[in-house]
């Protein structure tokens, strides 16, 4: 069953028209914790703009470029690619804070992750897209969670105690101009979860 989410009250920009991308959605508790940490940082640094809603926080993974998006056939092929990927659940440590330039005098306040399993999942999805004859995203990858967009700047700094166990990944389909997206695919990560570092 497809899940439809509304972006209209969020500062997160929807992907380009017809874009498809895989992602990791944060669970409710770590999303609330991430936003709480972001608010403290933003208030201390004078970073403007509105925060995203917690249920929209995610790490973007592989995407299908808009030039190759042709409707339902691309969605079906991307779903087949997602079904090819097998990994065990893993801990995602949100261990850094940074500012990304978003253009138009806006910056993105983000949490970054150094968890190797996120990059491994990105690589496996890349291989799966190639097998389905869909062009994968760039090989370089800077995984992050966007908390808000607006005027301001925060120097890179560590974040401590934030993260969650990723137990699934999803395929997100955007509808530019409609302020919403759908989740046509969802895949559980199977096996013994990778423990949290230090646990």
Biotite code that builds the C-alpha atoms (Angstrom):
import biotite.structure as struc

atoms = struc.array([
    struc.Atom([0.000, 0.000, 0.000], chain_id="A", res_id=1, res_name="UNK", atom_name="CA", element="C"),
    struc.Atom([1.358, 3.391, -0.965], chain_id="A", res_id=2, res_name="UNK", atom_name="CA", element="C"),
    struc.Atom([1.864, 5.973, 1.735], chain_id="A", res_id=3, res_name="UNK", atom_name="CA", element="C"),
    struc.Atom([1.334, 9.605, 0.762], chain_id="A", res_id=4, res_name="UNK", atom_name="CA", element="C"),
    struc.Atom([3.124, 12.411, 2.599], chain_id="A", res_id=5, res_name="UNK", atom_name="CA", element="C"),
    struc.Atom([2.534, 16.140, 2.274], chain_id="A", res_id=6, res_name="UNK", atom_name="CA", element="C"),
    struc.Atom([5.499, 18.496, 1.804], chain_id="A", res_id=7, res_name="UNK", atom_name="CA", element="C"),
    struc.Atom([3.590, 21.788, 1.726], chain_id="A", res_id=8, res_name="UNK", atom_name="CA", element="C"),
    struc.Atom([4.293, 22.708, 5.345], chain_id="A", res_id=9, res_name="UNK", atom_name="CA", element="C"),
    struc.Atom([7.937, 21.701, 5.110], chain_id="A", res_id=10, res_name="UNK", atom_name="CA", element="C"),
    struc.Atom([11.044, 23.697, 4.113], chain_id="A", res_id=11, res_name="UNK", atom_name="CA", element="C"),
    struc.Atom([12.457, 20.576, 2.467], chain_id="A", res_id=12, res_name="UNK", atom_name="CA", element="C"),
    struc.Atom([12.412, 21.032, -1.292], chain_id="A", res_id=13, res_name="UNK", atom_name="CA", element="C"),
    struc.Atom([10.690, 18.210, -3.219], chain_id="A", res_id=14, res_name="UNK", atom_name="CA", element="C"),
    struc.Atom([12.944, 16.506, -5.755], chain_id="A", res_id=15, res_name="UNK", atom_name="CA", element="C"),
    struc.Atom([12.713, 17.623, -9.373], chain_id="A", res_id=16, res_name="UNK", atom_name="CA", element="C"),
    struc.Atom([9.613, 16.719, -11.374], chain_id="A", res_id=17, res_name="UNK", atom_name="CA", element="C"),
    struc.Atom([9.354, 12.992, -11.835], chain_id="A", res_id=18, res_name="UNK", atom_name="CA", element="C"),
    struc.Atom([12.249, 12.216, -9.520], chain_id="A", res_id=19, res_name="UNK", atom_name="CA", element="C"),
    struc.Atom([12.459, 8.895, -7.731], chain_id="A", res_id=20, res_name="UNK", atom_name="CA", element="C"),
    struc.Atom([14.822, 8.228, -4.893], chain_id="A", res_id=21, res_name="UNK", atom_name="CA", element="C"),
    struc.Atom([15.513, 5.665, -2.215], chain_id="A", res_id=22, res_name="UNK", atom_name="CA", element="C"),
    struc.Atom([15.826, 6.809, 1.371], chain_id="A", res_id=23, res_name="UNK", atom_name="CA", element="C"),
    struc.Atom([16.062, 5.963, 5.035], chain_id="A", res_id=24, res_name="UNK", atom_name="CA", element="C"),
    struc.Atom([13.234, 7.494, 7.086], chain_id="A", res_id=25, res_name="UNK", atom_name="CA", element="C"),
    struc.Atom([14.010, 8.322, 10.702], chain_id="A", res_id=26, res_name="UNK", atom_name="CA", element="C"),
    struc.Atom([11.869, 6.706, 13.373], chain_id="A", res_id=27, res_name="UNK", atom_name="CA", element="C"),
    struc.Atom([9.707, 9.037, 15.475], chain_id="A", res_id=28, res_name="UNK", atom_name="CA", element="C"),
    struc.Atom([11.880, 9.198, 18.604], chain_id="A", res_id=29, res_name="UNK", atom_name="CA", element="C"),
    struc.Atom([15.237, 9.860, 16.871], chain_id="A", res_id=30, res_name="UNK", atom_name="CA", element="C"),
    struc.Atom([13.504, 12.373, 14.590], chain_id="A", res_id=31, res_name="UNK", atom_name="CA", element="C"),
    struc.Atom([12.248, 14.295, 17.633], chain_id="A", res_id=32, res_name="UNK", atom_name="CA", element="C"),
    struc.Atom([15.707, 14.148, 19.192], chain_id="A", res_id=33, res_name="UNK", atom_name="CA", element="C"),
    struc.Atom([17.347, 15.373, 15.983], chain_id="A", res_id=34, res_name="UNK", atom_name="CA", element="C"),
    struc.Atom([14.950, 18.311, 15.723], chain_id="A", res_id=35, res_name="UNK", atom_name="CA", element="C"),
    struc.Atom([15.457, 19.206, 19.385], chain_id="A", res_id=36, res_name="UNK", atom_name="CA", element="C"),
    struc.Atom([19.227, 19.256, 18.886], chain_id="A", res_id=37, res_name="UNK", atom_name="CA", element="C"),
    struc.Atom([18.815, 21.282, 15.700], chain_id="A", res_id=38, res_name="UNK", atom_name="CA", element="C"),
    struc.Atom([16.679, 23.882, 17.470], chain_id="A", res_id=39, res_name="UNK", atom_name="CA", element="C"),
    struc.Atom([19.314, 24.395, 20.153], chain_id="A", res_id=40, res_name="UNK", atom_name="CA", element="C"),
    struc.Atom([22.004, 24.853, 17.524], chain_id="A", res_id=41, res_name="UNK", atom_name="CA", element="C"),
    struc.Atom([19.898, 27.124, 15.318], chain_id="A", res_id=42, res_name="UNK", atom_name="CA", element="C"),
    struc.Atom([18.872, 29.349, 18.220], chain_id="A", res_id=43, res_name="UNK", atom_name="CA", element="C"),
    struc.Atom([22.460, 29.658, 19.399], chain_id="A", res_id=44, res_name="UNK", atom_name="CA", element="C"),
    struc.Atom([23.781, 30.474, 15.914], chain_id="A", res_id=45, res_name="UNK", atom_name="CA", element="C"),
    struc.Atom([20.880, 32.595, 14.657], chain_id="A", res_id=46, res_name="UNK", atom_name="CA", element="C"),
    struc.Atom([20.039, 30.173, 11.842], chain_id="A", res_id=47, res_name="UNK", atom_name="CA", element="C"),
    struc.Atom([16.676, 31.223, 10.319], chain_id="A", res_id=48, res_name="UNK", atom_name="CA", element="C"),
    struc.Atom([13.977, 29.347, 8.445], chain_id="A", res_id=49, res_name="UNK", atom_name="CA", element="C"),
    struc.Atom([11.501, 26.661, 9.453], chain_id="A", res_id=50, res_name="UNK", atom_name="CA", element="C"),
    struc.Atom([12.277, 23.145, 10.550], chain_id="A", res_id=51, res_name="UNK", atom_name="CA", element="C"),
    struc.Atom([11.003, 20.107, 8.748], chain_id="A", res_id=52, res_name="UNK", atom_name="CA", element="C"),
    struc.Atom([8.270, 17.974, 10.267], chain_id="A", res_id=53, res_name="UNK", atom_name="CA", element="C"),
    struc.Atom([9.764, 14.993, 12.061], chain_id="A", res_id=54, res_name="UNK", atom_name="CA", element="C"),
    struc.Atom([8.028, 12.358, 9.948], chain_id="A", res_id=55, res_name="UNK", atom_name="CA", element="C"),
    struc.Atom([9.705, 13.775, 6.821], chain_id="A", res_id=56, res_name="UNK", atom_name="CA", element="C"),
    struc.Atom([13.281, 13.513, 8.101], chain_id="A", res_id=57, res_name="UNK", atom_name="CA", element="C"),
    struc.Atom([15.296, 11.150, 5.946], chain_id="A", res_id=58, res_name="UNK", atom_name="CA", element="C"),
    struc.Atom([18.646, 10.298, 4.421], chain_id="A", res_id=59, res_name="UNK", atom_name="CA", element="C"),
    struc.Atom([18.439, 10.347, 0.625], chain_id="A", res_id=60, res_name="UNK", atom_name="CA", element="C"),
    struc.Atom([20.100, 7.415, -1.104], chain_id="A", res_id=61, res_name="UNK", atom_name="CA", element="C"),
    struc.Atom([20.188, 6.502, -4.799], chain_id="A", res_id=62, res_name="UNK", atom_name="CA", element="C"),
    struc.Atom([17.933, 8.397, -7.203], chain_id="A", res_id=63, res_name="UNK", atom_name="CA", element="C"),
    struc.Atom([16.656, 7.963, -10.753], chain_id="A", res_id=64, res_name="UNK", atom_name="CA", element="C"),
    struc.Atom([17.520, 11.144, -12.703], chain_id="A", res_id=65, res_name="UNK", atom_name="CA", element="C"),
    struc.Atom([14.505, 13.162, -13.932], chain_id="A", res_id=66, res_name="UNK", atom_name="CA", element="C"),
    struc.Atom([15.647, 12.722, -17.535], chain_id="A", res_id=67, res_name="UNK", atom_name="CA", element="C"),
    struc.Atom([15.006, 8.983, -17.220], chain_id="A", res_id=68, res_name="UNK", atom_name="CA", element="C"),
    struc.Atom([11.751, 9.201, -15.275], chain_id="A", res_id=69, res_name="UNK", atom_name="CA", element="C"),
    struc.Atom([8.956, 7.921, -17.513], chain_id="A", res_id=70, res_name="UNK", atom_name="CA", element="C"),
    struc.Atom([6.150, 7.218, -15.110], chain_id="A", res_id=71, res_name="UNK", atom_name="CA", element="C"),
    struc.Atom([5.019, 3.819, -13.915], chain_id="A", res_id=72, res_name="UNK", atom_name="CA", element="C"),
    struc.Atom([7.636, 1.796, -15.778], chain_id="A", res_id=73, res_name="UNK", atom_name="CA", element="C"),
    struc.Atom([10.429, 3.633, -13.947], chain_id="A", res_id=74, res_name="UNK", atom_name="CA", element="C"),
    struc.Atom([8.665, 3.110, -10.616], chain_id="A", res_id=75, res_name="UNK", atom_name="CA", element="C"),
    struc.Atom([8.296, -0.607, -11.353], chain_id="A", res_id=76, res_name="UNK", atom_name="CA", element="C"),
    struc.Atom([11.951, -0.918, -12.359], chain_id="A", res_id=77, res_name="UNK", atom_name="CA", element="C"),
    struc.Atom([13.075, 0.937, -9.242], chain_id="A", res_id=78, res_name="UNK", atom_name="CA", element="C"),
    struc.Atom([10.931, -1.384, -7.108], chain_id="A", res_id=79, res_name="UNK", atom_name="CA", element="C"),
    struc.Atom([12.591, -4.383, -8.730], chain_id="A", res_id=80, res_name="UNK", atom_name="CA", element="C"),
    struc.Atom([15.964, -2.826, -7.937], chain_id="A", res_id=81, res_name="UNK", atom_name="CA", element="C"),
    struc.Atom([14.974, -2.334, -4.308], chain_id="A", res_id=82, res_name="UNK", atom_name="CA", element="C"),
    struc.Atom([13.906, -5.961, -4.045], chain_id="A", res_id=83, res_name="UNK", atom_name="CA", element="C"),
    struc.Atom([17.384, -7.053, -5.147], chain_id="A", res_id=84, res_name="UNK", atom_name="CA", element="C"),
    struc.Atom([19.055, -5.504, -2.116], chain_id="A", res_id=85, res_name="UNK", atom_name="CA", element="C"),
    struc.Atom([19.600, -7.539, 1.041], chain_id="A", res_id=86, res_name="UNK", atom_name="CA", element="C"),
    struc.Atom([21.220, -6.218, 4.199], chain_id="A", res_id=87, res_name="UNK", atom_name="CA", element="C"),
    struc.Atom([20.861, -6.643, 7.933], chain_id="A", res_id=88, res_name="UNK", atom_name="CA", element="C"),
    struc.Atom([19.488, -3.800, 10.071], chain_id="A", res_id=89, res_name="UNK", atom_name="CA", element="C"),
    struc.Atom([22.193, -1.394, 11.189], chain_id="A", res_id=90, res_name="UNK", atom_name="CA", element="C"),
    struc.Atom([22.828, 1.502, 13.519], chain_id="A", res_id=91, res_name="UNK", atom_name="CA", element="C"),
    struc.Atom([22.922, 4.935, 11.896], chain_id="A", res_id=92, res_name="UNK", atom_name="CA", element="C"),
    struc.Atom([24.936, 7.382, 13.972], chain_id="A", res_id=93, res_name="UNK", atom_name="CA", element="C"),
    struc.Atom([24.104, 11.035, 13.307], chain_id="A", res_id=94, res_name="UNK", atom_name="CA", element="C"),
    struc.Atom([27.458, 12.245, 14.524], chain_id="A", res_id=95, res_name="UNK", atom_name="CA", element="C"),
    struc.Atom([28.046, 15.603, 12.845], chain_id="A", res_id=96, res_name="UNK", atom_name="CA", element="C"),
    struc.Atom([26.446, 19.007, 12.257], chain_id="A", res_id=97, res_name="UNK", atom_name="CA", element="C"),
    struc.Atom([27.138, 21.024, 9.110], chain_id="A", res_id=98, res_name="UNK", atom_name="CA", element="C"),
    struc.Atom([25.769, 23.647, 6.734], chain_id="A", res_id=99, res_name="UNK", atom_name="CA", element="C"),
    struc.Atom([25.228, 22.902, 3.033], chain_id="A", res_id=100, res_name="UNK", atom_name="CA", element="C"),
    struc.Atom([24.772, 25.661, 0.477], chain_id="A", res_id=101, res_name="UNK", atom_name="CA", element="C"),
    struc.Atom([21.290, 25.347, -1.028], chain_id="A", res_id=102, res_name="UNK", atom_name="CA", element="C"),
    struc.Atom([21.520, 28.357, -3.344], chain_id="A", res_id=103, res_name="UNK", atom_name="CA", element="C"),
    struc.Atom([19.233, 31.406, -3.487], chain_id="A", res_id=104, res_name="UNK", atom_name="CA", element="C"),
    struc.Atom([20.786, 32.767, -0.288], chain_id="A", res_id=105, res_name="UNK", atom_name="CA", element="C"),
    struc.Atom([19.591, 29.721, 1.637], chain_id="A", res_id=106, res_name="UNK", atom_name="CA", element="C"),
    struc.Atom([21.607, 27.122, 3.449], chain_id="A", res_id=107, res_name="UNK", atom_name="CA", element="C"),
    struc.Atom([20.633, 23.717, 4.778], chain_id="A", res_id=108, res_name="UNK", atom_name="CA", element="C"),
    struc.Atom([21.277, 22.842, 8.399], chain_id="A", res_id=109, res_name="UNK", atom_name="CA", element="C"),
    struc.Atom([22.079, 19.133, 8.348], chain_id="A", res_id=110, res_name="UNK", atom_name="CA", element="C"),
    struc.Atom([23.141, 16.214, 10.486], chain_id="A", res_id=111, res_name="UNK", atom_name="CA", element="C"),
    struc.Atom([25.787, 14.033, 8.857], chain_id="A", res_id=112, res_name="UNK", atom_name="CA", element="C"),
    struc.Atom([26.632, 10.393, 9.406], chain_id="A", res_id=113, res_name="UNK", atom_name="CA", element="C"),
    struc.Atom([29.850, 8.425, 9.173], chain_id="A", res_id=114, res_name="UNK", atom_name="CA", element="C"),
    struc.Atom([28.133, 5.030, 9.528], chain_id="A", res_id=115, res_name="UNK", atom_name="CA", element="C"),
    struc.Atom([29.708, 2.759, 6.889], chain_id="A", res_id=116, res_name="UNK", atom_name="CA", element="C"),
    struc.Atom([26.531, 0.719, 6.432], chain_id="A", res_id=117, res_name="UNK", atom_name="CA", element="C"),
    struc.Atom([24.749, 3.754, 4.949], chain_id="A", res_id=118, res_name="UNK", atom_name="CA", element="C"),
    struc.Atom([27.383, 3.935, 2.228], chain_id="A", res_id=119, res_name="UNK", atom_name="CA", element="C"),
    struc.Atom([27.199, 0.173, 1.766], chain_id="A", res_id=120, res_name="UNK", atom_name="CA", element="C"),
    struc.Atom([23.443, 0.379, 1.209], chain_id="A", res_id=121, res_name="UNK", atom_name="CA", element="C"),
    struc.Atom([23.975, 3.244, -1.243], chain_id="A", res_id=122, res_name="UNK", atom_name="CA", element="C"),
    struc.Atom([26.456, 1.099, -3.172], chain_id="A", res_id=123, res_name="UNK", atom_name="CA", element="C"),
    struc.Atom([24.184, -1.943, -3.243], chain_id="A", res_id=124, res_name="UNK", atom_name="CA", element="C"),
    struc.Atom([21.294, 0.160, -4.523], chain_id="A", res_id=125, res_name="UNK", atom_name="CA", element="C"),
    struc.Atom([23.581, 1.584, -7.188], chain_id="A", res_id=126, res_name="UNK", atom_name="CA", element="C"),
    struc.Atom([24.443, -1.914, -8.403], chain_id="A", res_id=127, res_name="UNK", atom_name="CA", element="C"),
    struc.Atom([20.771, -2.928, -8.330], chain_id="A", res_id=128, res_name="UNK", atom_name="CA", element="C"),
    struc.Atom([19.745, 0.082, -10.441], chain_id="A", res_id=129, res_name="UNK", atom_name="CA", element="C"),
    struc.Atom([22.402, -0.800, -13.013], chain_id="A", res_id=130, res_name="UNK", atom_name="CA", element="C"),
    struc.Atom([21.065, -4.358, -13.155], chain_id="A", res_id=131, res_name="UNK", atom_name="CA", element="C"),
    struc.Atom([17.618, -2.931, -13.891], chain_id="A", res_id=132, res_name="UNK", atom_name="CA", element="C"),
    struc.Atom([19.104, -0.688, -16.605], chain_id="A", res_id=133, res_name="UNK", atom_name="CA", element="C"),
    struc.Atom([18.367, 2.471, -14.672], chain_id="A", res_id=134, res_name="UNK", atom_name="CA", element="C"),
    struc.Atom([21.144, 5.080, -14.413], chain_id="A", res_id=135, res_name="UNK", atom_name="CA", element="C"),
    struc.Atom([22.424, 5.258, -10.837], chain_id="A", res_id=136, res_name="UNK", atom_name="CA", element="C"),
    struc.Atom([23.353, 8.343, -8.901], chain_id="A", res_id=137, res_name="UNK", atom_name="CA", element="C"),
    struc.Atom([26.867, 9.663, -8.588], chain_id="A", res_id=138, res_name="UNK", atom_name="CA", element="C"),
    struc.Atom([29.415, 7.342, -6.969], chain_id="A", res_id=139, res_name="UNK", atom_name="CA", element="C"),
    struc.Atom([30.366, 10.022, -4.431], chain_id="A", res_id=140, res_name="UNK", atom_name="CA", element="C"),
    struc.Atom([27.928, 10.316, -1.576], chain_id="A", res_id=141, res_name="UNK", atom_name="CA", element="C"),
    struc.Atom([27.601, 12.624, 1.423], chain_id="A", res_id=142, res_name="UNK", atom_name="CA", element="C"),
    struc.Atom([24.801, 11.137, 3.546], chain_id="A", res_id=143, res_name="UNK", atom_name="CA", element="C"),
    struc.Atom([22.914, 13.598, 5.713], chain_id="A", res_id=144, res_name="UNK", atom_name="CA", element="C"),
    struc.Atom([19.572, 14.532, 7.242], chain_id="A", res_id=145, res_name="UNK", atom_name="CA", element="C"),
    struc.Atom([18.286, 18.016, 6.363], chain_id="A", res_id=146, res_name="UNK", atom_name="CA", element="C"),
    struc.Atom([16.712, 19.666, 9.411], chain_id="A", res_id=147, res_name="UNK", atom_name="CA", element="C"),
    struc.Atom([15.844, 23.082, 7.975], chain_id="A", res_id=148, res_name="UNK", atom_name="CA", element="C"),
    struc.Atom([16.649, 25.555, 5.204], chain_id="A", res_id=149, res_name="UNK", atom_name="CA", element="C"),
    struc.Atom([17.118, 29.260, 5.627], chain_id="A", res_id=150, res_name="UNK", atom_name="CA", element="C"),
    struc.Atom([19.599, 32.088, 6.137], chain_id="A", res_id=151, res_name="UNK", atom_name="CA", element="C"),
    struc.Atom([22.476, 31.296, 8.437], chain_id="A", res_id=152, res_name="UNK", atom_name="CA", element="C"),
    struc.Atom([25.642, 29.290, 8.819], chain_id="A", res_id=153, res_name="UNK", atom_name="CA", element="C"),
    struc.Atom([26.884, 26.717, 11.313], chain_id="A", res_id=154, res_name="UNK", atom_name="CA", element="C"),
    struc.Atom([30.491, 25.570, 11.305], chain_id="A", res_id=155, res_name="UNK", atom_name="CA", element="C"),
    struc.Atom([31.067, 21.832, 11.262], chain_id="A", res_id=156, res_name="UNK", atom_name="CA", element="C"),
    struc.Atom([30.897, 20.315, 14.724], chain_id="A", res_id=157, res_name="UNK", atom_name="CA", element="C"),
    struc.Atom([30.398, 16.870, 16.245], chain_id="A", res_id=158, res_name="UNK", atom_name="CA", element="C"),
    struc.Atom([27.025, 15.617, 17.425], chain_id="A", res_id=159, res_name="UNK", atom_name="CA", element="C"),
    struc.Atom([26.846, 13.080, 20.244], chain_id="A", res_id=160, res_name="UNK", atom_name="CA", element="C"),
    struc.Atom([24.145, 10.594, 21.175], chain_id="A", res_id=161, res_name="UNK", atom_name="CA", element="C"),
    struc.Atom([21.959, 10.816, 18.072], chain_id="A", res_id=162, res_name="UNK", atom_name="CA", element="C"),
    struc.Atom([21.005, 7.882, 15.874], chain_id="A", res_id=163, res_name="UNK", atom_name="CA", element="C"),
    struc.Atom([18.673, 4.979, 15.287], chain_id="A", res_id=164, res_name="UNK", atom_name="CA", element="C"),
    struc.Atom([18.605, 1.410, 14.044], chain_id="A", res_id=165, res_name="UNK", atom_name="CA", element="C"),
    struc.Atom([17.578, 1.407, 10.378], chain_id="A", res_id=166, res_name="UNK", atom_name="CA", element="C"),
    struc.Atom([15.279, -1.559, 9.793], chain_id="A", res_id=167, res_name="UNK", atom_name="CA", element="C"),
    struc.Atom([13.972, -0.662, 6.336], chain_id="A", res_id=168, res_name="UNK", atom_name="CA", element="C"),
    struc.Atom([14.544, 1.546, 3.325], chain_id="A", res_id=169, res_name="UNK", atom_name="CA", element="C"),
    struc.Atom([11.921, 3.048, 1.050], chain_id="A", res_id=170, res_name="UNK", atom_name="CA", element="C"),
    struc.Atom([11.387, 4.295, -2.484], chain_id="A", res_id=171, res_name="UNK", atom_name="CA", element="C"),
    struc.Atom([10.006, 7.836, -2.634], chain_id="A", res_id=172, res_name="UNK", atom_name="CA", element="C"),
    struc.Atom([8.157, 9.236, -5.644], chain_id="A", res_id=173, res_name="UNK", atom_name="CA", element="C"),
    struc.Atom([7.752, 13.002, -5.802], chain_id="A", res_id=174, res_name="UNK", atom_name="CA", element="C"),
    struc.Atom([4.978, 15.083, -7.345], chain_id="A", res_id=175, res_name="UNK", atom_name="CA", element="C"),
    struc.Atom([6.413, 18.501, -7.986], chain_id="A", res_id=176, res_name="UNK", atom_name="CA", element="C"),
    struc.Atom([3.900, 21.308, -7.760], chain_id="A", res_id=177, res_name="UNK", atom_name="CA", element="C"),
    struc.Atom([1.522, 19.197, -5.679], chain_id="A", res_id=178, res_name="UNK", atom_name="CA", element="C"),
    struc.Atom([3.472, 19.409, -2.450], chain_id="A", res_id=179, res_name="UNK", atom_name="CA", element="C"),
    struc.Atom([3.454, 15.682, -1.730], chain_id="A", res_id=180, res_name="UNK", atom_name="CA", element="C"),
    struc.Atom([5.207, 12.416, -2.340], chain_id="A", res_id=181, res_name="UNK", atom_name="CA", element="C"),
    struc.Atom([4.313, 8.747, -2.209], chain_id="A", res_id=182, res_name="UNK", atom_name="CA", element="C"),
    struc.Atom([6.172, 5.676, -1.038], chain_id="A", res_id=183, res_name="UNK", atom_name="CA", element="C"),
    struc.Atom([5.544, 2.970, -3.665], chain_id="A", res_id=184, res_name="UNK", atom_name="CA", element="C"),
    struc.Atom([8.147, 0.595, -2.239], chain_id="A", res_id=185, res_name="UNK", atom_name="CA", element="C"),
    struc.Atom([9.314, -0.435, 1.217], chain_id="A", res_id=186, res_name="UNK", atom_name="CA", element="C"),
    struc.Atom([11.851, -3.172, 2.031], chain_id="A", res_id=187, res_name="UNK", atom_name="CA", element="C"),
    struc.Atom([12.710, -4.617, 5.420], chain_id="A", res_id=188, res_name="UNK", atom_name="CA", element="C"),
    struc.Atom([16.337, -5.180, 6.314], chain_id="A", res_id=189, res_name="UNK", atom_name="CA", element="C"),
    struc.Atom([16.674, -8.793, 7.389], chain_id="A", res_id=190, res_name="UNK", atom_name="CA", element="C"),
    struc.Atom([19.034, -10.512, 9.774], chain_id="A", res_id=191, res_name="UNK", atom_name="CA", element="C"),
    struc.Atom([20.834, -9.708, 13.009], chain_id="A", res_id=192, res_name="UNK", atom_name="CA", element="C"),
    struc.Atom([21.136, -5.976, 13.545], chain_id="A", res_id=193, res_name="UNK", atom_name="CA", element="C"),
    struc.Atom([24.577, -4.411, 13.615], chain_id="A", res_id=194, res_name="UNK", atom_name="CA", element="C"),
    struc.Atom([25.059, -3.270, 17.220], chain_id="A", res_id=195, res_name="UNK", atom_name="CA", element="C"),
    struc.Atom([25.381, 0.346, 18.200], chain_id="A", res_id=196, res_name="UNK", atom_name="CA", element="C"),
    struc.Atom([29.075, 1.259, 18.521], chain_id="A", res_id=197, res_name="UNK", atom_name="CA", element="C"),
    struc.Atom([30.181, 1.026, 22.126], chain_id="A", res_id=198, res_name="UNK", atom_name="CA", element="C"),
    struc.Atom([27.193, -1.064, 23.187], chain_id="A", res_id=199, res_name="UNK", atom_name="CA", element="C"),
])
